[in-house]
Amino acid sequence: MSLGREKQARRAAAAFGRLHGAAPRGVWSAPGRVNLIGEHTDYNDGFVLPFALPNRTAVAASPRADGLLTVATLGDDGGVQRAEPVEVAALEPGAVTGWAAYPAGVAWVLRGHGVTSGADLVIAGDVPAGAGLSSSHALECAVALALLGLAGVPEDRPEIARWVQRAENDFVGAPTGLLDQTASLLCTEAHVLFLDVRSGKAEQVPFDAAASGLEVLVIDTRAHHSNLDGGYGARRAGCEEAAALLGVPALRDAGPADVDRLPDRLKPLARHVVAENERVLRSVDVLRAGGMAELGPLLTASHESLRDDYRVSCPELDVAVDAALAAGALGARMVGGGFGGSAIALTPVERHDEVVRTVLAAYARRGWTAPRTFPAVPSAGAGRDDFTDE
């Protein structure tokens, strides 16, 4: 277990002991993710290329015999926030709001698959919230594995991803696709996950930026990001309308010529999806051929498409990307749903300090809050965290 992973597991277990007077039955954790390329293609049955972050959310858990679900979360300052206990049997969409809706939504979905017992859950983690790094899905995946583990139900990771998607869509009310859950559950260390969302076919593609003298620098703009905001849902609805007008199951089945057949208001959305799927396929070919640096122009083209056609960028993201490129990054783009969150920059290691300084200076000139930056290393996916005290 990595040191960061062990830290979150121990934090969750220790908090559980303080709250409940006994050690948890187990601790499970799941990572946030960075999507190297392939944005807004997942709900269009397309291709994505994510990897898991070392940042994780851990859930310490024990079963309850009274059918109640209790949830508490440990803050960075050591303070604990507790949600009102709820009966698993009484869970319905709208019954729980705020942060507690995410674990409650997972329990609601799993109830329909035979997991009906109550549980005590205590959560700790370091996936930045609202940064477009999938903090909500890290939480939901960890809760799903914990509840399934307590119930002794065998894991089917692709199926769990679909259950988590349903919790997000139907209980929380965020119209997300399958990218984030699948990445958190299936990614492996030192690889990116090449996923065909329609078929579910997944391939672990080796990814070692350091061997090429490069790093993937994450720039958390600290601008607000939420998939509950209406812009995300509006674009998804637009893609579905475009596919229906073209007579295809999803925009994954459209080509450049099809885009020209659409009304002007839908052309930009479809143009992005069609081009982004092609960029994912080209990126996989680049990685298989060992040409890591050739990813740079593909990343930048992805950002330009998300900015100009899909229109999900924002000034903070655009400034981060432009500043990183000006300071020597080989390519950069926004990641996640958009309207805030994070960008990534494929950066030569020797240019790291200059890229960070340039981005910070660009933000300071505009009077914006300084962004958080850190290199992202492809890490292990979700699982149970077994550790022993020394």
C-alpha positions as CSV (number, residue, x, y, z in Angstrom):
1,M,0.0,0.0,0.0
2,S,1.4,3.4,-0.9
3,L,2.1,5.8,1.9
4,G,-0.7,8.2,0.9
5,R,-3.2,5.4,0.6
6,E,-2.2,4.0,4.0
7,K,-2.4,7.5,5.6
8,Q,-6.1,7.9,4.5
9,A,-6.9,4.4,5.6
10,R,-5.4,5.0,9.0
11,R,-7.1,8.3,9.4
12,A,-10.5,6.8,8.6
13,A,-9.9,3.8,10.9
14,A,-8.8,6.0,13.8
15,A,-11.7,8.4,13.4
16,F,-14.0,5.4,13.3
17,G,-12.6,4.1,16.6
18,R,-13.1,7.5,18.3
19,L,-16.7,7.7,17.1
20,H,-17.8,4.2,17.6
21,G,-15.6,2.9,20.4
22,A,-14.3,-0.1,18.3
23,A,-12.2,-0.8,15.3
24,P,-14.0,-1.0,11.9
25,R,-14.6,-4.3,10.3
26,G,-12.6,-3.0,7.4
27,V,-11.3,-0.1,5.4
28,W,-11.9,0.4,1.6
29,S,-10.6,3.2,-0.6
30,A,-10.9,4.5,-4.1
31,P,-8.9,7.1,-6.0
32,G,-9.7,10.3,-7.9
33,R,-8.8,10.3,-11.5
34,V,-7.2,12.4,-14.3
35,N,-8.6,11.8,-17.7
36,L,-5.6,12.1,-20.0
37,I,-7.8,12.7,-23.0
38,G,-11.4,11.9,-24.0
39,E,-13.6,14.5,-22.4
40,H,-17.4,14.3,-22.7
41,T,-17.2,11.2,-24.9
42,D,-18.2,8.7,-22.2
43,Y,-22.0,9.5,-22.3
44,N,-21.7,9.4,-26.1
45,D,-20.6,5.7,-26.1
46,G,-17.1,6.8,-27.0
47,F,-13.5,6.3,-25.9
48,V,-11.7,7.6,-22.9
49,L,-8.1,7.4,-21.5
50,P,-8.0,8.0,-17.7
51,F,-5.6,7.1,-15.0
52,A,-6.0,7.0,-11.2
53,L,-4.5,9.5,-8.9
54,P,-2.6,8.7,-5.7
55,N,-5.2,10.9,-3.9
56,R,-7.9,8.7,-2.4
57,T,-11.0,8.6,-0.3
58,A,-11.1,5.9,2.4
59,V,-14.2,4.5,4.1
60,A,-13.9,2.7,7.4
61,A,-17.0,0.5,7.9
62,S,-18.8,-1.9,10.1
63,P,-22.2,-3.5,9.8
64,R,-25.2,-2.6,11.9
65,A,-28.1,-4.9,12.9
66,D,-30.8,-2.2,13.1
67,G,-30.9,-1.3,9.4
68,L,-29.6,2.2,9.9
69,L,-26.9,3.9,7.8
70,T,-24.7,6.3,9.7
71,V,-22.1,8.4,7.9
72,A,-19.4,10.8,9.2
73,T,-16.6,12.5,7.3
74,L,-13.3,13.6,8.7
75,G,-12.1,17.1,7.7
76,D,-8.5,18.1,7.0
77,D,-8.5,19.9,10.4
78,G,-9.5,16.7,12.2
79,G,-13.1,17.8,12.8
80,V,-15.9,15.4,12.1
81,Q,-19.1,16.1,10.3
82,R,-21.9,13.7,10.9
83,A,-25.0,13.2,8.8
84,E,-28.4,12.3,10.2
85,P,-28.8,8.5,10.4
86,V,-31.2,7.1,7.8
87,E,-33.0,3.7,7.4
88,V,-31.6,1.8,4.4
89,A,-35.1,0.5,3.8
90,A,-36.6,4.0,3.6
91,L,-34.0,5.5,1.2
92,E,-35.5,7.2,-1.9
93,P,-34.2,10.0,-4.2
94,G,-34.6,13.3,-2.5
95,A,-34.6,11.8,1.0
96,V,-31.0,12.8,1.6
97,T,-29.3,16.0,0.3
98,G,-25.8,17.6,0.4
99,W,-22.6,15.5,0.7
100,A,-24.4,12.6,2.5
101,A,-26.5,12.0,-0.6
102,Y,-23.5,10.3,-2.3
103,P,-23.1,7.4,0.2
104,A,-26.8,7.2,0.7
105,G,-27.4,6.9,-3.1
106,V,-25.0,4.0,-3.2
107,A,-26.8,2.2,-0.4
108,W,-30.1,2.9,-2.2
109,V,-28.9,1.3,-5.4
110,L,-27.3,-1.7,-3.6
111,R,-30.5,-2.3,-1.7
112,G,-32.0,-3.3,-5.0
113,H,-29.3,-5.9,-5.4
114,G,-29.8,-7.6,-2.1
115,V,-27.5,-5.5,0.2
116,T,-30.1,-4.4,2.7
117,S,-28.2,-4.2,6.1
118,G,-27.3,-1.1,7.8
119,A,-23.7,0.1,8.4
120,D,-21.5,2.7,10.1
121,L,-19.3,4.6,7.7
122,V,-16.5,7.0,8.5
123,I,-14.9,8.8,5.5
124,A,-11.4,10.4,5.2
125,G,-9.6,11.4,2.0
126,D,-7.5,13.9,0.1
127,V,-9.1,14.1,-3.4
128,P,-9.7,17.8,-3.9
129,A,-13.4,18.5,-4.0
130,G,-14.8,20.5,-6.9
131,A,-11.5,20.2,-8.8
132,G,-12.8,18.0,-11.6
133,L,-10.8,15.1,-10.3
134,S,-13.8,12.9,-9.5
135,S,-13.9,13.3,-5.7
136,S,-17.6,12.3,-5.6
137,H,-17.0,9.1,-7.6
138,A,-14.0,8.2,-5.4
139,L,-16.4,8.4,-2.4
140,E,-19.1,6.5,-4.1
141,C,-16.8,3.7,-5.3
142,A,-15.2,3.3,-1.8
143,V,-18.7,3.2,-0.2
144,A,-19.9,0.6,-2.7
145,L,-16.9,-1.7,-2.1
146,A,-17.3,-1.2,1.7
147,L,-21.0,-2.1,1.7
148,L,-20.5,-5.1,-0.7
149,G,-17.5,-6.2,1.4
150,L,-19.5,-6.1,4.6
151,A,-22.2,-8.1,3.0
152,G,-19.8,-10.7,1.5
153,V,-21.0,-10.0,-2.0
154,P,-18.5,-10.9,-4.7
155,E,-17.2,-7.9,-6.7
156,D,-18.1,-7.3,-10.4
157,R,-16.2,-4.1,-11.0
158,P,-17.9,-3.1,-14.4
159,E,-21.3,-3.8,-12.8
160,I,-20.3,-1.8,-9.7
161,A,-19.4,1.1,-12.0
162,R,-22.9,1.0,-13.5
163,W,-24.5,0.9,-10.0
164,V,-22.4,4.0,-8.9
165,Q,-23.5,5.8,-12.1
166,R,-27.1,5.1,-11.2
167,A,-26.6,6.5,-7.7
168,E,-25.1,9.6,-9.2
169,N,-27.8,10.0,-11.9
170,D,-30.9,8.9,-10.2
171,F,-30.3,9.7,-6.5
172,V,-27.9,12.6,-6.4
173,G,-29.2,14.1,-9.7
174,A,-26.0,14.5,-11.6
175,P,-26.2,13.3,-15.2
176,T,-22.7,11.8,-15.4
177,G,-21.4,9.1,-17.6
178,L,-19.3,6.0,-16.8
179,L,-15.8,7.4,-17.1
180,D,-15.1,8.4,-13.5
181,Q,-16.5,5.3,-11.7
182,T,-14.8,2.9,-14.1
183,A,-11.5,4.7,-13.8
184,S,-11.6,4.6,-10.0
185,L,-12.5,0.9,-10.0
186,L,-10.3,-0.5,-12.8
187,C,-7.2,1.7,-13.2
188,T,-3.8,0.2,-12.3
189,E,-0.5,1.6,-11.3
190,A,1.7,2.9,-14.1
191,H,-1.0,2.6,-16.7
192,V,-3.7,4.6,-18.4
193,L,-7.0,2.8,-19.0
194,F,-8.1,2.7,-22.6
195,L,-11.9,2.2,-22.3
196,D,-14.5,1.6,-25.0
197,V,-17.5,2.8,-23.1
198,R,-20.0,1.1,-25.4
199,S,-18.5,-2.4,-25.3
200,G,-16.9,-2.1,-21.9
201,K,-13.7,-3.4,-23.4
202,A,-10.7,-2.1,-21.3
203,E,-7.0,-2.2,-22.0
204,Q,-4.3,-1.2,-19.6
205,V,-1.8,0.8,-21.6
206,P,1.7,1.4,-20.0
207,F,2.2,5.1,-19.2
208,D,5.6,6.2,-17.8
209,A,6.0,9.9,-18.4
210,A,9.1,10.0,-16.2
211,A,11.0,7.7,-18.5
212,S,10.7,10.3,-21.2
213,G,11.7,13.1,-18.8
214,L,8.1,14.3,-18.6
215,E,5.3,14.7,-16.0
216,V,1.6,15.3,-16.0
217,L,1.2,18.5,-14.0
218,V,-2.3,19.0,-12.5
219,I,-3.4,22.6,-12.1
220,D,-6.3,22.9,-9.7
221,T,-7.7,26.3,-10.6
222,R,-9.9,26.4,-7.4
223,A,-12.7,27.7,-9.6
224,H,-16.0,26.0,-8.7
225,H,-16.9,22.9,-10.5
226,S,-20.1,20.8,-10.1
227,N,-21.8,18.3,-12.4
228,L,-25.0,19.3,-10.7
229,D,-24.8,22.6,-12.6
230,G,-27.1,22.9,-15.6
231,G,-24.4,23.4,-18.2
232,Y,-23.3,19.8,-18.1
233,G,-26.8,18.4,-18.5
234,A,-27.6,20.8,-21.3
235,R,-24.7,19.6,-23.3
236,R,-25.5,15.9,-22.7
237,A,-29.1,16.6,-23.8
238,G,-27.8,18.4,-26.9
239,C,-25.6,15.4,-27.8
240,E,-28.6,13.0,-27.5
241,E,-30.7,15.3,-29.7
242,A,-27.9,15.4,-32.3
243,A,-27.7,11.6,-32.3
244,A,-31.4,11.3,-32.7
245,L,-31.5,13.7,-35.6
246,L,-28.7,11.7,-37.3
247,G,-30.5,8.4,-36.7
248,V,-27.6,6.9,-34.8
249,P,-27.5,5.3,-31.3
250,A,-24.9,7.9,-30.1
251,L,-22.5,10.4,-31.5
252,R,-19.8,7.7,-31.3
253,D,-21.4,6.5,-34.5
254,A,-21.1,9.9,-36.3
255,G,-18.4,11.1,-38.6
256,P,-17.2,14.5,-39.8
257,A,-19.7,14.5,-42.7
258,D,-22.6,13.9,-40.4
259,V,-21.8,17.0,-38.4
260,D,-22.6,19.1,-41.4
261,R,-26.1,17.7,-41.5
262,L,-27.0,19.0,-38.1
263,P,-28.6,22.4,-37.1
264,D,-26.0,25.1,-36.4
265,R,-26.8,25.0,-32.7
266,L,-25.8,21.4,-32.4
267,K,-22.8,21.3,-34.8
268,P,-20.2,22.4,-32.3
269,L,-21.2,19.7,-29.8
270,A,-21.1,16.9,-32.3
271,R,-17.9,18.2,-33.9
272,H,-16.1,18.1,-30.5
273,V,-17.3,14.5,-29.8
274,V,-16.3,13.2,-33.2
275,A,-12.9,14.8,-33.1
276,E,-12.3,13.9,-29.4
277,N,-12.9,10.2,-30.0
278,E,-10.3,10.3,-32.8
279,R,-7.8,12.1,-30.5
280,V,-8.2,9.3,-28.0
281,L,-7.4,6.7,-30.6
282,R,-4.4,8.6,-31.9
283,S,-3.2,9.0,-28.3
284,V,-3.3,5.3,-27.7
285,D,-1.3,4.7,-30.9
286,V,1.3,7.3,-29.7
287,L,1.6,5.5,-26.3
288,R,1.9,2.1,-27.9
289,A,4.7,3.5,-30.1
290,G,6.5,5.0,-27.2
291,G,6.2,8.6,-28.4
292,M,5.1,10.3,-25.2
293,A,6.0,13.8,-26.3
294,E,3.7,13.5,-29.3
295,L,0.7,13.6,-26.9
296,G,1.3,17.3,-26.4
297,P,-0.4,18.7,-29.5
298,L,-3.4,16.3,-29.0
299,L,-3.9,17.6,-25.5
300,T,-3.9,21.2,-26.6
301,A,-6.2,20.4,-29.5
302,S,-8.6,18.8,-27.0
303,H,-8.6,22.0,-24.9
304,E,-9.3,24.2,-27.9
305,S,-12.2,22.0,-28.9
306,L,-13.6,22.0,-25.3
307,R,-13.2,25.8,-25.2
308,D,-14.5,26.7,-28.6
309,D,-16.9,24.0,-29.6
310,Y,-18.2,22.3,-26.4
311,R,-17.9,25.6,-24.5
312,V,-17.3,24.1,-21.1
313,S,-14.0,26.0,-20.3
314,C,-13.8,29.2,-18.2
315,P,-11.2,32.0,-17.9
316,E,-9.3,30.3,-15.0
317,L,-8.9,27.1,-17.1
318,D,-7.9,29.0,-20.3
319,V,-5.3,31.1,-18.4
320,A,-3.8,28.0,-16.8
321,V,-3.5,26.3,-20.2
322,D,-2.1,29.3,-22.0
323,A,0.4,30.1,-19.2
324,A,1.6,26.5,-19.1
325,L,2.2,26.4,-22.8
326,A,4.0,29.7,-22.8
327,A,6.4,28.4,-20.1
328,G,7.3,25.3,-22.1
329,A,4.6,22.6,-21.5
330,L,4.3,20.4,-24.6
331,G,0.5,20.3,-24.3
332,A,-2.2,21.3,-21.9
333,R,-6.0,21.0,-21.5
334,M,-8.8,21.3,-19.1
335,V,-10.1,18.0,-17.6
336,G,-13.4,16.9,-16.2
337,G,-16.9,18.3,-16.7
338,G,-15.7,21.9,-17.1
339,F,-16.9,25.3,-15.9
340,G,-14.0,25.2,-13.4
341,G,-11.9,22.4,-11.9
342,S,-8.5,21.4,-13.1
343,A,-6.2,21.5,-16.1
344,I,-3.3,19.2,-16.9
345,A,0.0,20.1,-18.6
346,L,2.4,17.6,-20.2
347,T,5.6,19.2,-18.9
348,P,9.3,18.4,-19.3
349,V,10.6,17.8,-15.8
350,E,13.2,20.5,-16.1
351,R,10.5,23.0,-17.0
352,H,8.4,22.2,-13.9
353,D,9.4,25.2,-11.8
354,E,9.1,27.6,-14.7
355,V,5.6,26.3,-15.6
356,V,4.4,26.6,-12.0
357,R,5.8,30.1,-11.6
358,T,4.3,31.3,-14.8
359,V,0.8,29.9,-14.0
360,L,1.0,31.4,-10.5
361,A,2.1,34.8,-11.9
362,A,-0.7,34.8,-14.4
363,Y,-3.3,34.2,-11.6
364,A,-1.7,36.8,-9.4
365,R,-1.9,39.5,-12.1
366,R,-5.6,38.9,-12.3
367,G,-6.1,38.9,-8.5
368,W,-7.3,35.3,-8.5
369,T,-6.7,32.8,-5.8
370,A,-3.5,30.9,-6.4
371,P,-4.1,27.5,-8.0
372,R,-2.8,24.2,-6.4
373,T,-0.3,22.3,-8.6
374,F,1.0,18.8,-8.3
375,P,2.4,16.1,-10.6
376,A,0.0,13.2,-11.2
377,V,1.4,9.7,-11.2
378,P,-0.8,6.8,-12.5
379,S,-1.8,4.9,-9.3
380,A,-3.7,1.8,-8.2
381,G,-7.5,1.6,-8.4
382,A,-10.0,1.0,-5.6
383,G,-9.7,-1.8,-3.1
384,R,-9.6,-3.0,0.4
385,D,-6.9,-1.4,2.5
386,D,-5.4,-4.0,4.9
387,F,-2.6,-2.7,7.2
388,T,-1.1,-3.7,10.5
389,D,-0.1,-1.4,13.3
390,E,3.6,-1.4,14.0
